[in-house]
Amino acid sequence: MPSLKLDFDSAITMFDNFLDFDIDVALRNRILQTILIIFIMWLINKISVRLIYRGDAVELKRQYHWRKVIEYTSFIVGILIIGNLWINNFQSVTTFFGLLSAGIAIALKDIFVNIAGWAFIYLRKPFDVGDRIQIGEVQGDVIDLRLFQFSLLEIGNWVDADQSTGRVIHVPNGKVFMDAQANYSIGFNYIWNEQKIYITLRSDFKKAKAILLEILNEHLKDDLKLAERVFKKAKQDHLIVYKQFTPMIFTKITERGIQLSMRYLCDPKKRRMFEHAITESILERLGPEDNIRIAYPTSTILLHQDKVHPETNPLEKK
């Protein structure tokens, strides 16, 4: 306790010495006011964020955007107040910066393009936090939106079926003006997925198709009902026309045999799980069938013989 009291007394003494320091009174007041403004802005920001996150955890996207609005607003307001405090003729300075902005825009073109991209993302909303998108060659789930860049949790690449790689990719906001964007989540947030299976030419392909349809309807019945409701809502905003939502199977003859292509609607984030469950059901159902055989590539190896057996070579008998 004595040491704590000593430290507190030392702090008071240092503050008194600062107040009594031989500097201009106006400058000292500005420094104290600047510290006070920074503290107030920081306190308002923290309190506001705590109040926002008291709500339902389901509203994470709305809470995220409100937190960003408060952070940017408090920063800009603080800069304006402190600037007005330290610069006597603040209006003339802003006019000067307005005239200087053309030169700065040329020198810092990429930075201003990224800021414009950030404004475009927030106003036009080509994608939002939580959406699965592809921009250029990069795919992932949007996890953060910042002034100069947005962040994606990468999917695909060396991982199959659009699953996460675990890497976070930071993309400059200006990319929204230069690269094409695909959004898996806005509008009609379902995709058509296809799985292929090959059976031999002698297999009963009609029976195989019937079994595959049963498997698809069994695994997708709940999601298909939800997809139909989402589609009816999406038609009001987008020109999306689908006449059939139920799974389909297309037949094609290839060099490997009969190709059966299963086409169905699914949530893009559940694509691999659907493929896994459907594949296991196919193996379980088609395995016991005597008149259905799954086709796969085979190879035949012929070994060269240095001496041909007379019984197998007519020329040697002569």
VEXBA-916038 format. One line per 10 residues: number of its first residue (from 1); their letters; for each residue x, y, z of N, C-alpha, C. Coordinates in steps of 0.02 Angstrom, whole numbers, plus 50000, padded with zeros to 5 digits. Layout:
% VEXBA-916038
NUM) A) X:Y:Z:X:Y:Z:X:Y:Z | ...
//
This chain:
% VEXBA-916038
1) MPSLKLDFDS) 50041:49939:50000:50000:50000:50000:50042:50063:50000 | 50099:50068:50040:50140:50129:50037:50167:50142:49968 | 50189:50089:49932:50216:50099:49865:50162:50124:49817 | 50100:50099:49824:50046:50121:49782:50031:50195:49794 | 50032:50215:49857:50020:50286:49874:50076:50329:49846 | 50137:50303:49849:50194:50341:49824:50189:50352:49749 | 50167:50299:49712:50159:50305:49640:50104:50355:49622 | 50050:50353:49660:49995:50400:49648:50017:50472:49661 | 50055:50482:49716:50080:50549:49731:50128:50573:49678 | 50168:50526:49651:50216:50545:49599:50179:50567:49536
11) AITMFDNFLD) 50124:50531:49519:50085:50549:49460:50054:50619:49468 | 50028:50632:49528:49999:50698:49541:50052:50753:49535 | 50112:50739:49560:50166:50788:49557:50186:50801:49484 | 50190:50748:49444:50208:50756:49373:50155:50797:49336 | 50091:50784:49352:50037:50822:49319:50040:50895:49339 | 50054:50909:49403:50060:50978:49425:50119:51013:49391 | 50174:50975:49384:50232:51004:49351:50216:51020:49278 | 50175:50976:49246:50156:50989:49177:50113:51052:49172 | 50068:51061:49220:50026:51121:49219:50067:51183:49232 | 50120:51177:49274:50162:51235:49291:50219:51244:49242
21) FDIDVALRNR) 50225:51199:49193:50281:51203:49146:50276:51269:49106 | 50334:51294:49090:50337:51360:49058:50320:51354:48984 | 50257:51343:48968:50232:51343:48899:50172:51389:48896 | 50155:51402:48834:50098:51447:48822:50034:51416:48850 | 49995:51457:48884:49933:51432:48915:49885:51405:48863 | 49880:51439:48807:49834:51417:48753:49855:51349:48725 | 49921:51339:48717:49945:51274:48692:49931:51218:48741 | 49941:51233:48806:49928:51183:48858:49854:51165:48859 | 49810:51214:48851:49739:51200:48850:49719:51158:48789 | 49751:51172:48732:49736:51132:48673:49756:51059:48682
31) ILQTILIIFI) 49815:51048:48712:49838:50979:48724:49788:50943:48770 | 49769:50976:48824:49721:50944:48871:49654:50932:48837 | 49631:50979:48797:49567:50970:48762:49571:50914:48711 | 49629:50909:48677:49637:50854:48628:49635:50786:48663 | 49669:50780:48720:49668:50717:48758:49597:50702:48781 | 49562:50753:48803:49493:50743:48828:49447:50722:48771 | 49455:50752:48711:49413:50734:48654:49426:50662:48633 | 49490:50642:48630:49507:50573:48612:49476:50524:48661 | 49481:50541:48726:49453:50496:48777:49377:50491:48770 | 49344:50548:48758:49270:50548:48752:49249:50507:48691
41) MWLINKISVR) 49283:50516:48634:49267:50478:48573:49276:50403:48585 | 49332:50386:48619:49345:50315:48634:49292:50287:48680 | 49271:50327:48730:49221:50303:48778:49153:50294:48744 | 49134:50342:48701:49071:50336:48664:49071:50274:48620 | 49127:50262:48587:49132:50204:48543:49124:50139:48582 | 49158:50133:48639:49155:50072:48679:49085:50061:48707 | 49054:50113:48733:48987:50106:48762:48936:50088:48708 | 48942:50119:48650:48895:50104:48595:48901:50032:48573 | 48963:50008:48567:48973:49938:48546:48944:49890:48597 | 48953:49905:48661:48925:49861:48713:48849:49859:48709
51) LIYRGDAVEL) 48818:49917:48696:48745:49919:48691:48721:49881:48630 | 48757:49885:48575:48737:49850:48513:48740:49775:48523 | 48792:49749:48555:48801:49677:48561:48762:49647:48619 | 48717:49686:48649:48673:49657:48699:48613:49622:48667 | 48602:49633:48602:48545:49604:48568:48553:49530:48554 | 48508:49505:48511:48508:49435:48493:48569:49418:48452 | 48600:49361:48467:48660:49340:48430:48646:49324:48358 | 48583:49313:48340:48565:49298:48271:48575:49359:48227 | 48570:49419:48256:48577:49481:48218:48650:49503:48212 | 48695:49455:48201:48766:49471:48200:48783:49517:48142
61) KRQYHWRKVI) 48752:49508:48084:48769:49549:48026:48748:49622:48039 | 48688:49632:48066:48665:49700:48081:48710:49732:48135 | 48728:49694:48187:48772:49720:48239:48840:49738:48212 | 48866:49697:48166:48931:49712:48136:48929:49778:48099 | 48878:49790:48058:48874:49852:48020:48866:49912:48065 | 48826:49907:48118:48818:49963:48164:48885:49979:48199 | 48922:49926:48216:48987:49938:48248:49034:49975:48201 | 49033:49956:48137:49076:49990:48089:49055:50063:48080 | 48990:50076:48077:48965:50145:48070:48987:50188:48128 | 48982:50161:48189:49002:50199:48249:49077:50212:48248
71) EYTSFIVGIL) 49117:50162:48229:49189:50172:48228:49210:50226:48179 | 49183:50222:48117:49201:50272:48067:49175:50341:48085 | 49113:50344:48112:49084:50409:48129:49123:50443:48185 | 49139:50405:48238:49176:50434:48294:49245:50457:48273 | 49277:50420:48228:49343:50439:48204:49340:50505:48164 | 49291:50509:48118:49286:50569:48076:49267:50630:48119 | 49219:50621:48165:49199:50677:48208:49257:50700:48251 | 49295:50652:48278:49353:50670:48319:49405:50708:48279 | 49419:50687:48218:49468:50721:48175:49445:50793:48161 | 49380:50802:48146:49355:50869:48131:49359:50915:48192
81) IIGNLWINNF) 49341:50889:48251:49343:50930:48311:49415:50949:48329 | 49460:50900:48327:49530:50913:48344:49562:50960:48292 | 49544:50949:48228:49570:50993:48176:49548:51065:48185 | 49485:51074:48202:49459:51141:48215:49490:51173:48276 | 49511:51129:48323:49542:51154:48385:49613:51179:48372 | 49650:51145:48330:49720:51162:48320:49732:51211:48262 | 49685:51215:48215:49694:51260:48158:49645:51317:48165 | 49670:51377:48169:49627:51435:48182:49577:51446:48125 | 49603:51449:48064:49559:51462:48007:49546:51396:47972 | 49505:51354:48002:49495:51286:47977:49461:51285:47909
91) QSVTTFFGLL) 49416:51334:47897:49381:51335:47833:49428:51348:47774 | 49476:51393:47783:49523:51407:47730:49568:51347:47717 | 49584:51311:47771:49626:51251:47762:49589:51198:47723 | 49524:51189:47737:49485:51139:47700:49481:51159:47626 | 49476:51224:47612:49476:51247:47542:49542:51230:47509 | 49597:51240:47546:49663:51224:47519:49669:51150:47503 | 49645:51108:47549:49647:51036:47538:49603:51016:47479 | 49549:51052:47469:49506:51037:47412:49542:51050:47346 | 49581:51105:47344:49619:51120:47283:49677:51071:47274 | 49704:51047:47330:49760:51001:47327:49739:50929:47311
101) SAGIAIALKD) 49675:50915:47317:49651:50846:47311:49663:50816:47241 | 49662:50859:47189:49674:50833:47121:49743:50803:47115 | 49793:50838:47141:49861:50810:47140:49869:50749:47182 | 49836:50750:47241:49840:50692:47285:49806:50632:47254 | 49750:50644:47219:49714:50589:47187:49756:50553:47135 | 49798:50591:47099:49842:50560:47049:49897:50521:47084 | 49926:50550:47136:49981:50516:47170:49958:50455:47209 | 49898:50459:47237:49871:50404:47279:49809:50375:47246 | 49814:50361:47182:49755:50338:47144:49727:50274:47173 | 49769:50225:47188:49744:50160:47212:49707:50167:47279
111) IFVNIAGWAF) 49732:50211:47322:49699:50220:47387:49629:50249:47377 | 49622:50299:47332:49556:50328:47321:49510:50280:47285 | 49537:50238:47241:49496:50187:47209:49470:50138:47260 | 49511:50119:47308:49489:50073:47361:49435:50105:47405 | 49443:50170:47419:49391:50204:47459:49326:50207:47420 | 49331:50222:47354:49270:50222:47312:49239:50153:47309 | 49281:50101:47306:49255:50032:47308:49220:50017:47372 | 49247:50042:47429:49215:50031:47493:49146:50064:47495 | 49141:50126:47468:49077:50160:47465:49028:50122:47420 | 49053:50097:47364:49010:50058:47318:48985:49995:47351
121) IYLRKPFDVG) 49027:49961:47389:49007:49899:47423:48952:49913:47474 | 48959:49968:47511:48910:49983:47563:48845:50011:47535 | 48849:50048:47479:48788:50079:47452:48752:50032:47404 | 48789:50002:47358:48759:49959:47307:48749:49888:47332 | 48791:49866:47379:48789:49800:47410:48791:49743:47359 | 48845:49738:47319:48852:49678:47277:48864:49616:47319 | 48889:49625:47380:48896:49569:47428:48899:49599:47498 | 48891:49556:47547:48889:49578:47616:48926:49528:47659 | 48936:49544:47722:48970:49498:47768:48928:49434:47774 | 48961:49377:47768:48927:49313:47771:48911:49283:47703
131) DRIQIGEVQG) 48914:49324:47649:48900:49298:47582:48959:49258:47556 | 48944:49208:47515:48995:49170:47479:49001:49199:47409 | 49061:49222:47391:49070:49256:47327:49132:49229:47292 | 49136:49246:47228:49196:49237:47188:49210:49303:47154 | 49271:49329:47162:49291:49390:47128:49357:49376:47094 | 49357:49380:47027:49415:49358:46990:49424:49284:46998 | 49483:49263:47020:49497:49192:47030:49493:49172:47104 | 49473:49219:47146:49470:49207:47218:49398:49191:47239 | 49390:49138:47279:49324:49120:47305:49328:49117:47381 | 49272:49134:47414:49271:49128:47487:49210:49160:47517
141) DVIDLRLFQF) 49206:49155:47584:49152:49185:47622:49176:49252:47650 | 49137:49305:47639:49156:49372:47662:49152:49374:47738 | 49208:49392:47770:49209:49394:47844:49223:49464:47871 | 49244:49511:47828:49257:49578:47853:49257:49628:47795 | 49232:49688:47808:49232:49743:47760:49267:49803:47792 | 49321:49826:47761:49359:49882:47787:49365:49937:47735 | 49395:49993:47754:49398:50052:47711:49438:50039:47647 | 49491:50000:47652:49535:49989:47594:49531:49918:47567 | 49505:49871:47604:49503:49802:47581:49449:49763:47617 | 49428:49708:47586:49383:49662:47620:49417:49594:47625
151) SLLEIGNWVD) 49394:49553:47672:49428:49490:47686:49382:49431:47671 | 49411:49379:47642:49375:49317:47625:49407:49259:47661 | 49365:49214:47686:49388:49149:47710:49386:49102:47649 | 49445:49086:47623:49451:49054:47557:49419:48985:47555 | 49389:48969:47498:49362:48903:47485:49393:48878:47420 | 49388:48812:47409:49412:48783:47346:49488:48777:47345 | 49519:48802:47291:49590:48796:47279:49611:48723:47280 | 49650:48701:47329:49671:48630:47331:49619:48586:47367 | 49566:48616:47394:49515:48579:47430:49455:48568:47384 | 49428:48508:47382:49372:48492:47338:49306:48518:47364
161) ADQSTGRVIH) 49258:48524:47318:49187:48538:47334:49177:48602:47373 | 49215:48654:47357:49205:48721:47386:49206:48722:47462 | 49250:48682:47492:49257:48685:47565:49314:48732:47582 | 49315:48754:47645:49362:48805:47668:49434:48778:47669 | 49481:48820:47648:49552:48803:47654:49582:48825:47720 | 49547:48871:47755:49573:48898:47817:49613:48962:47808 | 49628:48981:47746:49665:49043:47735:49618:49103:47730 | 49641:49160:47756:49605:49224:47749:49639:49264:47695 | 49601:49284:47643:49628:49323:47588:49600:49394:47592 | 49645:49443:47588:49627:49513:47591:49627:49541:47519
171) VPNGKVFMDA) 49570:49566:47497:49561:49589:47428:49551:49665:47429 | 49588:49703:47389:49576:49776:47386:49505:49791:47362 | 49474:49841:47391:49405:49858:47373:49399:49879:47300 | 49453:49906:47270:49450:49928:47201:49438:49871:47152 | 49447:49808:47174:49435:49750:47131:49363:49746:47107 | 49317:49776:47145:49246:49772:47124:49233:49809:47060 | 49278:49856:47041:49270:49892:46979:49305:49858:46920 | 49349:49811:46934:49391:49781:46882:49376:49708:46867 | 49354:49670:46917:49344:49598:46908:49270:49581:46914 | 49251:49530:46877:49182:49505:46882:49171:49472:46950
181) QANYSIGFNY) 49110:49479:46976:49093:49451:47042:49034:49404:47035 | 49040:49348:47069:48985:49300:47073:48966:49293:47146 | 48901:49301:47160:48876:49297:47229:48831:49236:47234 | 48851:49190:47279:48812:49129:47290:48752:49141:47335 | 48750:49197:47369:48701:49207:47424:48647:49257:47409 | 48659:49307:47367:48609:49358:47354:48562:49335:47298 | 48499:49353:47304:48450:49334:47254:48425:49264:47268 | 48445:49217:47226:48425:49147:47235:48486:49109:47260 | 48490:49099:47326:48551:49073:47356:48554:48996:47355 | 48539:48968:47296:48549:48897:47284:48585:48889:47217
191) IWNEQKIYIT) 48621:48834:47210:48656:48821:47148:48636:48752:47123 | 48643:48742:47057:48632:48677:47027:48697:48638:47032 | 48694:48581:47065:48753:48538:47070:48743:48476:47028 | 48797:48448:47002:48793:48387:46961:48842:48334:46987 | 48818:48273:46991:48860:48215:47006:48851:48165:46950 | 48907:48134:46930:48905:48086:46875:48923:48016:46901 | 48889:47967:46873:48905:47897:46887:48902:47859:46822 | 48945:47811:46813:48949:47772:46751:48930:47699:46766 | 48889:47671:46723:48871:47600:46727:48887:47567:46660 | 48894:47501:46660:48911:47466:46598:48853:47467:46549
201) LRSDFKKAKA) 48868:47454:46485:48817:47456:46433:48765:47400:46441 | 48784:47346:46474:48738:47291:46484:48695:47299:46547 | 48705:47353:46585:48667:47365:46646:48596:47388:46630 | 48550:47378:46676:48481:47402:46669:48481:47476:46689 | 48490:47520:46640:48497:47591:46655:48432:47622:46680 | 48374:47596:46658:48311:47623:46682:48301:47610:46757 | 48320:47550:46777:48314:47534:46849:48365:47576:46888 | 48424:47587:46860:48475:47628:46894:48451:47700:46903 | 48418:47727:46851:48393:47795:46856:48338:47801:46909 | 48295:47750:46913:48242:47751:46963:48271:47750:47034
211) ILLEILNEHL) 48323:47709:47043:48355:47706:47110:48388:47772:47127 | 48422:47802:47078:48455:47866:47091:48405:47921:47107 | 48348:47922:47073:48297:47972:47089:48270:47964:47159 | 48260:47901:47180:48237:47889:47249:48288:47915:47299 | 48352:47904:47285:48404:47927:47331:48405:48003:47335 | 48402:48036:47278:48403:48110:47277:48343:48139:47313 | 48284:48113:47299:48224:48139:47332:48225:48128:47408 | 48256:48073:47428:48260:48058:47500:48306:48108:47536 | 48363:48125:47505:48412:48170:47537:48395:48243:47530 | 48356:48262:47479:48346:48332:47462:48276:48358:47476
221) KDDLKLAERV) 48231:48316:47501:48161:48337:47506:48151:48399:47548 | 48185:48405:47604:48177:48464:47647:48206:48527:47615 | 48264:48521:47585:48296:48579:47553:48258:48602:47491 | 48227:48555:47456:48190:48574:47395:48129:48617:47412 | 48095:48601:47467:48039:48642:47488:48061:48713:47505 | 48117:48718:47540:48144:48783:47558:48167:48821:47496 | 48198:48786:47448:48221:48818:47386:48163:48846:47346 | 48108:48812:47345:48049:48836:47308:48022:48900:47338 | 48020:48903:47405:47997:48964:47438:48044:49023:47426 | 48109:49009:47428:48159:49062:47415:48154:49086:47343
231) FKKAKQDHLI) 48140:49040:47296:48135:49059:47226:48075:49105:47214 | 48020:49091:47246:47961:49133:47237:47975:49204:47261 | 48014:49210:47314:48032:49276:47338:48083:49310:47292 | 48130:49271:47264:48182:49299:47221:48154:49324:47155 | 48099:49294:47131:48069:49315:47067:48046:49388:47068 | 48033:49415:47127:48010:49484:47132:48067:49534:47117 | 48130:49512:47129:48187:49557:47119:48230:49540:47058 | 48228:49477:47036:48272:49456:46982:48232:49415:46931 | 48256:49417:46870:48224:49378:46817:48256:49308:46816 | 48235:49267:46864:48259:49198:46869:48200:49152:46854
241) VYKQFTPMIF) 48207:49110:46803:48152:49067:46783:48175:48994:46786 | 48146:48957:46831:48157:48884:46835:48088:48851:46832 | 48080:48805:46785:48016:48770:46780:48015:48706:46821 | 48073:48684:46842:48076:48622:46881:48127:48630:46937 | 48107:48610:46997:48150:48611:47055:48172:48541:47076 | 48135:48491:47054:48150:48423:47075:48213:48398:47040 | 48248:48349:47069:48309:48323:47039:48296:48291:46970 | 48345:48294:46927:48341:48265:46860:48401:48221:46848 | 48393:48172:46804:48447:48127:46785:48451:48125:46709 | 48509:48140:46681:48519:48140:46609:48564:48081:46590
251) TKITERGIQL) 48548:48050:46532:48582:47990:46509:48625:48007:46449 | 48686:47977:46447:48732:47989:46391:48778:47929:46384 | 48791:47909:46322:48837:47854:46309:48907:47882:46298 | 48955:47857:46334:49025:47878:46328:49069:47817:46319 | 49135:47829:46311:49182:47774:46302:49188:47731:46365 | 49166:47758:46422:49169:47720:46485:49105:47679:46497 | 49053:47694:46459:48989:47659:46469:48932:47709:46468 | 48881:47696:46507:48823:47741:46512:48836:47791:46568 | 48834:47855:46550:48843:47908:46599:48776:47932:46624 | 48765:47929:46689:48704:47954:46721:48723:48017:46760
261) SMRYLCDPKK) 48699:48075:46738:48715:48138:46770:48657:48159:46815 | 48669:48163:46880:48619:48184:46928:48624:48260:46938 | 48571:48296:46925:48570:48370:46930:48518:48389:46982 | 48539:48429:47032:48493:48447:47086:48514:48514:47116 | 48465:48548:47147:48477:48611:47182:48502:48597:47253 | 48551:48637:47275:48576:48629:47343:48605:48695:47368 | 48610:48700:47433:48643:48756:47465:48718:48751:47449 | 48750:48804:47423:48821:48800:47405:48867:48781:47463 | 48847:48799:47524:48889:48783:47582:48879:48711:47606 | 48830:48675:47577:48818:48605:47596:48834:48557:47539
271) RRMFEHAITE) 48867:48582:47487:48876:48542:47427:48915:48478:47441 | 48969:48483:47477:49010:48422:47489:48973:48372:47533 | 48935:48396:47582:48898:48350:47625:48845:48313:47586 | 48811:48348:47539:48762:48314:47497:48796:48261:47453 | 48851:48280:47422:48886:48232:47379:48908:48170:47419 | 48933:48181:47479:48954:48126:47521:48896:48079:47538 | 48841:48108:47561:48783:48067:47580:48753:48030:47520 | 48748:48065:47463:48719:48034:47404:48764:47978:47378 | 48830:47988:47378:48876:47937:47354:48872:47874:47396 | 48869:47882:47462:48865:47823:47506:48799:47785:47494
281) SILERLGPED) 48745:47822:47483:48681:47788:47470:48683:47751:47403 | 48716:47780:47353:48722:47747:47288:48760:47681:47295 | 48815:47682:47331:48854:47620:47340:48814:47567:47378 | 48775:47588:47427:48735:47541:47466:48678:47512:47424 | 48647:47553:47383:48588:47530:47345:48607:47491:47282 | 48659:47513:47246:48677:47480:47183:48720:47418:47193 | 48753:47413:47251:48796:47355:47263:48761:47288:47257 | 48703:47277:47288:48670:47211:47284:48635:47197:47217 | 48629:47246:47173:48593:47236:47110:48635:47195:47061 | 48607:47139:47038:48644:47095:46992:48647:47123:46921
291) NIRIAYPTST) 48597:47159:46901:48595:47183:46831:48617:47256:46824 | 48651:47282:46875:48679:47350:46871:48752:47346:46894 | 48797:47366:46850:48868:47365:46867:48899:47434:46856 | 48932:47460:46907:48965:47524:46901:49027:47516:46858 | 49035:47559:46808:49091:47556:46762:49148:47600:46786 | 49209:47579:46774:49268:47617:46793:49324:47599:46745 | 49373:47643:46735:49427:47629:46687:49469:47569:46709 | 49485:47524:46660:49528:47467:46673:49585:47466:46622 | 49638:47433:46639:49697:47428:46594:49719:47356:46588 | 49744:47338:46528:49771:47271:46516:49844:47277:46498
301) ILLHQDKVHP) 49886:47238:46531:49958:47241:46521:49981:47177:46485 | 50014:47183:46427:50041:47127:46390:50117:47126:46399 | 50143:47071:46427:50215:47065:46439:50248:47033:46378 | 50305:47060:46356:50341:47033:46298:50378:46969:46318 | 50372:46917:46276:50407:46853:46288:50465:46847:46239 | 50524:46832:46265:50583:46824:46221:50577:46762:46176 | 50548:46708:46202:50541:46646:46164:50468:46625:46164 | 50441:46617:46104:50371:46599:46097:50364:46524:46101 | 50315:46500:46139:50304:46428:46147:50278:46399:46081 | 50305:46343:46059:50284:46314:45995:50210:46299:45990
311) ETNPLEKK) 50179:46279:46045:50109:46261:46043:50064:46322:46030 | 50087:46381:46046:50047:46442:46038:50067:46480:45975 | 50120:46458:45940:50142:46493:45880:50144:46444:45821 | 50098:46450:45772:50095:46403:45716:50158:46403:45675 | 50195:46459:45672:50255:46461:45631:50310:46417:45658 | 50313:46408:45723:50364:46366:45753:50353:46292:45739 | 50289:46272:45728:50274:46202:45714:50301:46180:45646 | 50305:46226:45597:50331:46210:45532:50406:46204:45533
//
